């Protein structure tokens, strides 16, 4: 964390070594627990303050709106080849494995149904978001973090530019809009390549595959994937922007913030995926 951006809590206390020996272990333990607890509340408080600053900066569209298109290209268009390759392999492998895991007597149309359920509901949104967390999130954090350590953010403030509106809002809006679009494309690519794989390499016919794709389909399955993708894209943009914004001084600080942003955003994506399934999965029942 950057002390110049969000100052840490300070305070003196009596040294542990000044207490009697039998009491030192307990005192050290409780002080460590207190330190961790205070650190957690400080982290939460800093992030809430950062969100409040973002809400305030939304009211300055003349600053962030012209920069949003460029960030949409960086996050969406430039990430399309990687997301497409991942989706193609996931769809192909899922379909191919499904064919050889079917029990004798099961209709081959089940291959299309399993591929659709796997790619649309889980693999498409989740793996696309994890790939973007590594590619886009790391870049986002490194860019903002480098600007922090080279004092370019301070220069923006000197020139009367709001750094939140200039740096964070465009990336957040781009993540909010482009990750769902990438997810839809990834789902389509995964389903198409899954079908091509089993039609060419196995005894599954095109009619079997398409019949399975239509089986028990409801439109909410697509909305479910879009809800996930929207949450994932927003979390990537917010977490990585924050970690870059509070980067410590030096190249080591930029590297530490980048690694921290990728780890935290990946964990948050997995948590959001689980929570979304917990609350919305019952609505997927045909």
N, C-alpha and C positions, 0 to 999 in steps of 0.2 A: 504494500500500500504506500501511497505517497503522503507523507506527513504534511506536505505543503498544501495538499488538496483537502484531505480529511484528517485533521490532527488526531493523534492517538491519545487515549486517556492516560494521564500521568498521576503520580502520587507516591509518596514515600511511606514506608512502613518499617517497623523494627526488624533488623536482620534476624534470620532464623538461627544463626549461630549464637545469638545472645540469650536464647532460651535454654533451659535445662535439657540435657541430652535425651531423657525419656520423652520429652514433648516435641522434639524436633521433627520426627517422622510424621506425626499427625499434623503439625503445623504446615510442613512442606506440602503434604497431600492436599489439605484444604486450601492453601494458597494457590496451588496448581489448578484445582477445580474452579476456584474463584476467577483466576486468570483466564481460563478457557471460557467460562460463562460470560465474563465481560467482553472477551473477544468476539464471541458469537453475537451478542447484542450490538456491539459496535459495527460488525459486518452488516447485520440486518439494517441498522440505522443508516449507515452510509448508502446502502442500496435503495432504501426508501427515499432518502434525500435525493439521490440521483434520479429516481423515477419522478419525483416532484419537479426537478429541474427540467426533465424531458417534457412533462405536461405544460410547463410554462413556455418552453421553447417552441412548442407546436404553434403558438400564436404568432410566430415570425415566418410565415411562408415565403416571404421574399428572400430569406436567407437560405432555407433548406430546399425549396422546391426546384430551383435550377440545378442543384447538385444531385437530385434523386435519380434522374435518368442515367447518369454515369454509374451510380452505384447499382442500379438495376442491371446494367450491362455486366458489371464486374461480378455480381452475385448470380445472376440468372444465365445470361447468354454465354459467358466464359466458362460456366460450370456445366453447360449442357453436354459436351462430349464425355466428361467423366461420369456424370450421372447416367447418361445413356448406356455407357459401357457396363457399368455396374448393374443396371436394370436388365440389360440383355443377358448377362451371364446368370443373374439370379433367376430370371424367368426360364431360361433354358435348362439350368440345373434342376430347378424345382419340378419342371414338367418331366424331365428324363428320369429323375429318381422316382417320381410318382408312378410312372408306368410299371416299374419293376418292383414296387412295393404293394401293388394291388393284389388282393386275394383272388384265387380262382373263382370265376363266375361273376365277378364285379364288372359292370358295364364300363367300357372304355370312355364313355362320356364323363365319368368321374374325374378323369385327368383334367379336363377343362375346368370343372367345378373347383377342384382343389387348387389349381394354379390361380384362378380368379380370386378365391378367398384368401390365399396366402399373399399374393402380390398386392391386391387392392387394400386389404384390411391391415396388413402388418408390414410385409417386407418392403413394399414400395415407399410408403411414407417414412418408415424408420431408417432404412439404409440410406435413402437420399439425404435425410437430415444428418445422419452421422458422417456421411461423406462431406457434406457442406460444412459441418462443424470443423473438420480437419482442414479443408481447403480454404473456405471463405472466412471462417472464424479466426484461424491463425493469421491470415492476411490482414483482416480488420484490426485485430489487436496489435499486430506489429506496426501497422501504419499509424494508428493513433498513439501508441506507446512511443514510437520514434519522435513524433511531433511533441510529445510531452517532455522527453529527455533533452531534446534540442531546443526547447523553449519556444517552439512555434505556436503552441497554444497560448502562451503568455503574449506572444506578438499579436495573435488574433484579438485578444481582449484589449490590447493597446490600440488597435485599429477600430475598436468599437464593434467588433463581430462577436456574437454570442457563440462560443466554441461548441456548446451543446447543439444549437440549431445548425451550426456549420458542419459538424462532424458526426453527431450521433443520430439526429433525426433522419437524414437521408439514408443512412444504412439501415435504420429500423424500418422505415417505410419500404425500402427495397426488399429486405428480408421478409416482411409481412406479405408482400405481393408476389415475389418471384419464387419463393420456396413452394407454395401451393401449385404454381404453374409447372415448375420442374417436376413436382410429384406426379401430376397428371401425365406428363410426357413419359416419366419413368414407368408408370403403371402400364401405359399403352405399349411401350417398347418391351417391357417384360412379358406381357401377354402375347404379343406378336411373336417374339423370339421363342417363347415357350411352345407356341403352336407349330412354328416352323421346325423346331427341333424334333418334336415327337412325330410329326407327319413325315419328315424325311428319314429319321433314324429308327422309327418303331412302326408297329402295325396300326397305330392310331390313325384314323382317317379325319379329314377336315370336318365332315359332318359330325363325327363323334365329339371333336374338340369344341366346335361352335355350340352344339347342343348342351354340353357341360357348362359353357360360359353363360348361357341363358338360364340355366337351371336355378330356381329359387332366387333369382336376382331381384333386388329392390334398389331404388335410387338412393336410399339413405346410405348404402354402402359407399358410394362415391362421396357423399357429404361427410361421412365419417372420416374418410381419408383426408379430405380437405380441412376438416377441423383439426386433425392431428398436424397436418403440414403447416397450418397457420400458427398453431402454438409452438411448433418446433422452430419455425423461421423467426418468430418474434423473440423467443428465448435465446437463440444464437446471436442475433443482433444486439440485444440488450446486454447479455453477459459479456460478450467479447468487446463491445464498446466500453463498458464499464472497466473491465480489466485493463484495457489500453489507456483509458483516461487517467487511471490512478497508478500508472507504471512508475516504479522507482527509477532513480537516476542511474544511467549507465547502460551499456549493452547487455550486461547480465540481467538487469531489471527487465529489459524488453523480452529477453528469452524466457525469464521466469513468468512474466505476465502472459506470454503467448501459450506456454505449456499449461498454465493454470486455467486459462480461458477455455482451451480445448477440452481439458479434463472435466471442468465444471459443466460446460455446456453439454457434453456427452452424457454425463450423469443425469442432468436435468431432463434431457430428451428421453432417456429411459424411464425416469420417474413419471414424466407427463404421459408417456405411452401407456404405462401401467394404470395410471389414474383415469385416462380416457377410456381404456378398455373396461375398467371397473364400473364407470358410471354410464357409458353409452352402449356397451356390448349387448345388454338386454334388448335394446331397440333394433338390433340387427336381425332378430329372429324373424323368419319369413312368415 
